[in-house]
Amino acid sequence: MPERTNYKHGVPNYVDLMSNDPDASCQFYGGLFGWTFDPQPTPEGPIYNMAQKNGKAVAGIGPLPPDMVSQGVPPMWNSYVNVDDVDKTLAQVEGAGGVVMMPAMDVMDAGRMAGLVDPTGAALMLWQANQYPGSELVNEHGTFTWSELMTPDVDKAAAFYHAIFGWDADTADMGGMEYTSFTVDGDSIAGAMKPPMDGIPPHWGIYFSVDDCDATVAAAQAAGGTAMAEPTDVPTVGRMCPLVDPIGAMFSVMQPEDPSAVK
């Protein structure tokens, strides 16, 4: 079901990019995924670009805050999780071992948001919908399809997310690598794994669905992006590749093995 008007509690529902050059980012992703943009002024002044595909909101691109730029924070994609009550969820964070990164705030009449850092150091955003549910189109070419936690302590992170979201965790061996799927009501909604090498900080990465992984990677490279590895087939999942956009933000693309099986 690619079109969405609502999300269950605890389900990832949106992604946005904090960029130190939003215009260049819009140009790159617009060309790569066919996005158009609806510039939205914010009460603080900067423009927030709502990315759209087929008239449906799919993501956002806004400026990296000046204080983060001065601290050397790189451009990054944020992953959001839908919750029924942001304030109630945020109140559980510290008791479960996490840190409140951003207190709850209203985003005009769109919804209410907040940010946290889990006990392993990965940042995640929360969203309580009002007029805006999150991504209105998912799991098809050029739209958000999967959030994945990279952390050296998956078990610790899993216990935290079970406490605040009710996520269950199912860990399986995938060709010598352990991969954990987080589930809500039995449906896989996100994943987690240990970093493939030392030095990678804990973080939530995002995947966009594409019809042709190799063609998308080639297009990204032609537009100034960089492939961090060769496209790789993952049995029963699909073909995927991690990329870095021309501004320096990391993301991945995935061509599902069976598109009809993606919910």
DRENNUFI-447775 format. One record per residue (C-alpha): x, y, z; residue in one letter. Coordinates in steps of 0.1 Angstrom, whole numbers, plus 5000, padded with zeros to 4 digits. Each point is the difference from the previous one (the first is absolute). Layout:
XYZA...
END
This chain:
500050005000M502250294988P497550285009E499750085037R497750225019T501049875035N502549795019Y499849775030K501850095032H503649914998G500349984962V502650214981P498150254980N502250284986Y503550114991V501650344995D503450134991L501950285018M502350144974S502550295000N498950064964D496349924997P499850144964D502749764988A498449725019S496650064984C501650004966Q501849675006F497049815015Y497650164976G502049874971G500749665015L496549925012F497750224980G499050215030W498550344998T500150255029F497550225019D502050265019P498550065034Q501050305022P500649925037T499350225030P503850025005E500550134965G501849734980P498249824971I499149645005Y499549824966N497349744999M501049744975A497149864979Q499549724976K496849964980N498650285021G500649825033K502550115027A502949755003V502850185019A501450335011G503250204994I500950295023G503150195011P502549865025L499750235031P503050245003P501049875034D500349654986M502050134971V502450185024S500449675019Q501049824968G496849794998V499749874964P496950004979P497749725010M496849824994W497749975030N497649715006S496750065018Y497749765019V496350065003N498750005036V496550065014D501350245027D503450164996V500150145036D499149665015K502649824979T502650265008L499449965037A501149644998Q503350074982V502350075030E498649725021G500749764972A503650124997G499750264972G500550374998V497550274989V501750184972M497250244991M497050075022P496549974986A498950294978M497050074977D500750044963V497150244993M496949784994D502049724983A500849815031G502349985030R503649895000M502949925023A503549844998G501849745020L503349815002V499949635008D502349845026P502549914973T500350354986G497650004970A497750294995A496349964990L497150234995M496449965012L496950124983W496450045012Q497850074971A497450274998N499350124965Q503149834986Y500449625004P503549984986G501049864966S496949964979E501649774975L502549725009V501549684987N500150104963E502750154978H501550315016G498349975033T500949905036F499949635006T502149905031W501850135030S503149815013E501950055033L503849954999M501349945035T502649795018P497549905026D496849884983V498649835031D500350315021K498350214973A497249744996A499250005037A499750384999F497750014969Y497949725015H499650215031A498950324983I498349874968F499149645008G502249874972W500749634999D503449884986A500649704978D503749924994T501149774971A503249894984D500350154965M503049844984G502350025030G498650345011M497450045028E497250234990Y497250115023T496550094988S497850225022F496349924998T496750165008V497049775001D502149744982G501050224971D503750094995S500350385001I503850065005A503349825004G503250005019A503549864996M503650055013K502250224979P502049814974P503250175011M501450205029D499650375001G496450034988I498050195026P496549885011P497450154977H496649934983W500549974963G497250024974I499249824968Y498150124969F498349744978S501050004963V499049814969D503549944989D502950025025C502850004975D498550274979A499250225030T503649965013V501450104966A497650314999A501150105035A503749984991Q499450204968A498350275021A503050025024G499149735025G502349725012T499349635004A501549875032M500049644987A498949814969E496349914997P499449685019T497349734999D498649895034V498149674996P496250045005T500450375005V501250174969G502950194984R501450305019M502850255002C501150275025P500650344986L501350355010V498350304983D502150294987P499550205032I501249715022G496849835013A499949625001M497049804987F499349674984S497949874971V498349674998M498549814971Q497649755017P500249644988E496349975002D498350354998P496649855006S501149875034A501050355013V497150145021K
END
